[in-house]
Amino acid sequence: MKVKDICSRQVFSCSPEMNLSSVVSMMWDFDLGSVPVVDPDGRIVGMITDRDIAIALGTRNRRAPDVRAGDVMSKQVHACAPDDDLRSAMNTMWTEKIRRLPVVGAQGRVVGILSISDLILRAQVGGDPESGPGWEDVLLTLKGICSPRRPRAREARPATAYRA
């Protein structure tokens, strides 16, 4: 199965100049967890997630309308192509620990998004290479995404350090 057979094709994007209030409104209105950031020619230049926004606003003394998407977006973009094998894309999601993988076509333009939700909704018992991924493969992908980047990251600070 190819990425284009399962990815979401309706893509919402923003420019690096768009303020975070507008990005958050788009995320809320369309139930998005991340948005590709594109240049004026529609080429992907970054990704911004709801987590990026929450951390940026929680660590700066600035209001959302005063912060641009380009200031907090991830510039390192992991993507796949529409004709890539689905297993290859799932491997990228697992190794890079990302829940949403932009699907990039000609000239670097975003043509879709492959999400863990897309995989879960198409998963089948046993899996059939022609009709969808197997439950086991999807679960392993999700497990890889959810595993900590740094094995001891959760032990770095005691929970009491975050209590008010």
Secondary structure, DSSP 4 states (H G I P E B T S, - for coil): -BGGGTSB-----B-TTSBHHHHHHHHHHHT-SEEEEE-TTSBEEEEEEHHHHHHHHHHSS--GGGSBHHHHSB-----B-TTSBHHHHHHHHHHHT-SEEEEE-GGGBEEEEEEHHHHHHH-BSS-BTTTB-BHHHHHHHHHHHHS-SSTTGGGSS-GGGG--
